[in-house]
């Protein structure tokens, strides 16, 4: 049994996309011509706002963003997730992603995806990569319809670190031996909590943090 | 300037050993990316490299002669059959140092071998760099090594770096009689004929080490790259006294039993410096006024440059080495010939050991070509390579003092040496005990997915490599009583290494004399170029 895990952020770390792409895909597959038009228009209008919010605070961004799922049915969301993986996520995977995951597995790590995306959108990806587990946000559903609210705690920033810590306790893993991979300085807490952090395709802030703390830097292609 | 008559009495021109007298000139000594000019105490024995041996007059003819008249094997042309799988395995950028002026001798050998292969109807040819767990060579370095024509024809599909971590790329052969695992590159293992293209820079290179190490993996290397084997080796440069070589020999013989390997080994002379820096190979007694001026100008210019720029300048001067011998055929008889030529160039006989030995550490090592000589590499140069440049008896007495000349700066190259950084900052503060480091951390570093990725896809040394660097200094560390790094620019690097530090060489000698006694004998190994001692 593994005594350590490798925790991988997804957006920007393993795939070239972020949650905006995922949402846009759902918007495009709303099911009715009017729905598609409405959601596409509102998404397009919101893009500059998303950009600003993402840069300022990932938590606010996620909370704001998930409101856009309100009213979509659970069945529909799960069905579309499979298509979305094939159309959006799979083509956006870095070529070297699978090598890195395989290597982590060969070194005896459990593979765990840690993402601010919603769990049903990431399940096909987790299956494809051979991940053992996933720490992701969970959408609240009432009467089979999404409420647009995420069941707390929202997985982002410092909460990713808490979730990883809790996961290790639950699974009996040594946090000190675990690896963490992320591309963004907003995941500093997640990287700092594991014993073996690595920056992957890091943004400028994370690159400078990684240099300061002597963390390895990978440029996945 | 001193009168010629005075100078002449100070040393014997033919001898490579000079005893310092009152009127001896100050010595020009490497100190990282610059030089020190130091007066040494009277009586200090200075051991100089031998002057370069004459090169073979026609390198191509020498190669052709060697492959047509090999040792213990049929000539190469008789081994080549139409339709066969041929793999040429090539020594990597770690030799020679600095890289030689183009055409590199590996290019010359390959041009001849590949032409012969084509004439013999051999089309399935791969060129693999035997980088073992060293970093992958860059495209530019690969092109420089084999020349544009070969590069364009073979790169990237048929000319590439060995990948010791490719899960499908290695084949395990039977274990040795000592239980050592023997793994080799799959393409190599599945070839009908392997031609190993070697550059023998120091006697440690070549022979069974070429295949036993160059195209192997961690599982196999850990059987000899470990503290126990290194402690059992009196000198890596003398196969008879090297447990490291003996293990490679067992592994290599196993490989020879299963695969047909035709070795082409080359020996180089000592012409490390050419053109404007040729004076560095001279004894200071032989410096002309122009040499002194050139030295002062170079020292001044290097002192004004940022270190990275000085490093770039020094790395950009290739060495005009001459080829002194080409030998080909079966592993052992071929290597025996190479060793004879190599010893002829490098070995200087000296009478007795010394209490205090001074090693100037230059800007380069086998593991820092186009990179930084980080603290672990300073350590491996002093306690590993230079300490072992002997034929079984080290220059320094048991319990003696080694003085290393280097700034010992805390600089690492995150692209080439990422795992070194963690080793230095996380492990060394905990322990310097090689056995403990091996037991507790080696496997973790070797299997760290980030380091494996950087080795396979980037240009990083394997995660386990800093351990090997530390082990490499193990027999030196066990032997000496104290290490002092003179001219170190900080306190923490020497402290982490377990060394003392001083600002100047004079202070280091004073401290060493305080440790060994006022009558302590002192030797300086005036390296580079390469010199190896045969202590009688």
HADDOCK unambig.tbl for C-alpha pairs under 7 A between the chains (distance, minus, plus):
assign (segid A and resid 100 and name CA) (segid B and resid 449 and name CA) 6.60 0.50 0.50
assign (segid A and resid 100 and name CA) (segid B and resid 453 and name CA) 6.49 0.50 0.50
assign (segid A and resid 103 and name CA) (segid B and resid 449 and name CA) 5.36 0.50 0.50
assign (segid A and resid 104 and name CA) (segid B and resid 449 and name CA) 5.05 0.50 0.50
assign (segid A and resid 107 and name CA) (segid B and resid 447 and name CA) 5.33 0.50 0.50
assign (segid A and resid 107 and name CA) (segid B and resid 448 and name CA) 6.78 0.50 0.50
assign (segid A and resid 107 and name CA) (segid B and resid 449 and name CA) 6.86 0.50 0.50
assign (segid A and resid 198 and name CA) (segid B and resid 450 and name CA) 6.99 0.50 0.50
assign (segid A and resid 214 and name CA) (segid B and resid 421 and name CA) 6.68 0.50 0.50
assign (segid A and resid 216 and name CA) (segid B and resid 418 and name CA) 6.16 0.50 0.50
assign (segid A and resid 216 and name CA) (segid B and resid 450 and name CA) 7.00 0.50 0.50
assign (segid A and resid 218 and name CA) (segid B and resid 454 and name CA) 6.81 0.50 0.50
